[in-house]
Amino acid sequence: MDQNGTIVFRGNLESDDDLAAAAHIAMACPSYRTDEDDEDYLERATSCFNCRYRRWLSSGFLCMKGFPTAPSIQPTERN
């Protein structure tokens, strides 16, 4: 998460776990749209890496539609 509370995906194309996570998130995303073919990173795959709404950063990318949302953190009760 960056300083504005935006979730930044820091995965990479070399990691099977990161590829699986990006595919899982994209399949659940109501805003997912495939980007133009010349910006496809994984040929014909439904993945955040191929989404029209991802914006690359030096450390990964972020979703311009704000998905997934960060879970709210609830304070724990102390006894």
C-alpha positions in Angstrom: 0.0 0.0 0.0 1.4 3.4 -0.8 1.2 6.6 1.3 -2.3 7.4 -0.1 -3.7 4.0 0.9 -3.6 2.7 -2.7 -2.8 -1.0 -3.1 0.4 -1.4 -5.2 1.0 -4.8 -6.8 4.7 -5.5 -6.4 4.7 -8.9 -8.1 6.7 -9.8 -11.2 6.4 -12.0 -14.3 9.1 -14.4 -13.0 7.0 -15.6 -10.1 4.4 -18.3 -10.5 2.7 -17.2 -7.3 2.5 -13.6 -8.4 1.1 -14.6 -11.8 -1.5 -16.8 -10.1 -2.4 -13.9 -7.7 -2.8 -11.4 -10.5 -5.0 -13.8 -12.5 -7.2 -14.6 -9.4 -7.6 -10.8 -8.7 -8.4 -10.0 -12.3 -11.1 -12.8 -12.6 -12.8 -11.4 -9.5 -12.5 -7.7 -10.5 -15.8 -6.1 -11.8 -13.8 -3.5 -13.7 -11.3 -5.7 -15.5 -10.9 -4.9 -19.2 -8.2 -6.3 -21.4 -5.7 -3.6 -22.5 -4.6 -3.1 -26.2 -2.8 -6.0 -27.8 0.5 -4.1 -28.0 0.5 -3.8 -24.2 -0.3 -7.5 -23.5 2.3 -8.9 -21.1 0.8 -12.4 -20.9 -0.7 -13.3 -24.3 -4.5 -13.6 -24.1 -4.5 -14.1 -20.3 -7.0 -12.6 -17.9 -4.5 -11.0 -15.5 -3.9 -7.7 -13.8 -0.7 -7.6 -15.9 -2.9 -7.2 -19.0 -5.6 -4.9 -17.5 -6.4 -1.6 -19.2 -6.7 0.1 -15.8 -3.2 -0.9 -14.4 -0.6 1.8 -14.3 3.1 0.9 -14.1 5.3 2.2 -11.3 9.0 1.6 -10.7 8.1 -0.9 -8.0 5.1 -2.6 -9.7 1.7 -1.3 -10.7 -1.5 0.0 -9.2 -5.1 -0.4 -10.2 -6.7 2.8 -11.3 -10.2 1.4 -10.4 -9.1 0.7 -6.8 -9.5 -3.0 -6.8 -9.0 -4.9 -4.6 -9.9 -2.7 -1.7 -7.8 -2.9 1.4 -9.4 -4.7 4.2 -10.4 -2.5 7.1 -8.3 -3.0 10.2 -10.3 -3.4 13.3 -8.6 -2.6 16.6 -8.3 -5.6 18.9 -9.8 -5.6 22.3 -7.4 -5.8 25.3 -8.3 -7.5 28.5 
